[in-house]
Amino acid sequence: MTSMTDPRRSGNSDPTLASHRSAPLQEQYEGRVLSLVIRDLAAVAPTASESIVMALVADVWRQAEEHLAKAGRTGWAHISWFVQNAIATFAHNIQMAGC
């Protein structure tokens, strides 16, 4: 699963990824974040594509970057909340699209 989030192996050409503040956290928690996104997404969108999963994972790391910029630190408690927030936002957007 690492290859899905590793820009060197996934085809992601973003040269700035390594310079992001969350890079050490991504190395430490990427598997846990991916697993949690997949597990929680299955409850709201069981047929979600890999691209949706990866977009949600990217949103989690975007939120982590924003939090790091404001607070200067973050950990698993925050990251797991960012996963929940990304899933909730996705579920809300699906519901609004269906209206």
N, C-alpha and C positions, 0 to 999 in steps of 0.2 A: 504494500500500500504506500510505502514511502515514495515510490516513483510518481504517484499521482500528485503529491504536494511538493516534490523536489523540482524546482524550476530547471535544473540542469537536465533532468530526465523526462520532464513532462512536455517539453517544447515551449515552455513559457520563457520568453526572451527578455523579461524585465531585469535589466542589469542592476537595478537599485535594490532588489530584494535582500541581498546580503547585507546592505547597509541599514536596513530597517531595525529599529530598536527591538522589535519583537522576534528577531531572528533566533536568539538563544531560546526563547520560549517555544518557538515553532519547532526547533530541534528537539526540545524536551517533551512537548505535548502533542506533536502533530498526529500521532497514532490515536491518542485518547480523544482529541478533537474530532477526527474523522469518524471514529467509532461512535461517538456520542451523536454527531450529526446524523449519521446513517440510522442509528437506533431510533432517535426521536423523530426524524423525518418519516420513518415508516408508519408512524401513527397518524400522520396528517396527509401524506402523499406516498403511499406504498409503491407506486410505479414511477417515482421520480428518477430522472435520468442522472447519469454521472455528471453532466454539466451543471445540473441544479445543485447536486451535492457539493461540487467544487466551488460554485458561486457562494453557497452558504459558508463553506469553510473560509473562503476569501473574506467574506463579510465578518466572520469571527475575528480574523487577524486584523482587519481594518479597525474594528472596535477596540482591539487590544492596543493597536498603535495610538489611537486617539486617547485612550485611557493612560497609556504610558506618557504621552506628551503632556497631559494635564497633571497627573499624580506622580509621575516619576517611577512608579513601580506597579506591578500587577502579578497575580499568581493564579493558581488553578481555580480558586473560588470565583474570581472575576471571569476567567476564561470560560468556565462552565456556564456562568450566567450569560455571557455573550452568545454562547451556543443557543441557550433557551430563547434569548431575545431574537436571534436570527431566525429560528424556527417559528416563533410566534409571529414575527413580521411576515414571513413567507406565508404562513397559514392565513393570516388576515388578508393579505393581497390576493390569495386564491379565492377566499370568500367574497371579497369585494368585486373581483372579476366575474364571479358567477351571478352577481345581482343585476 
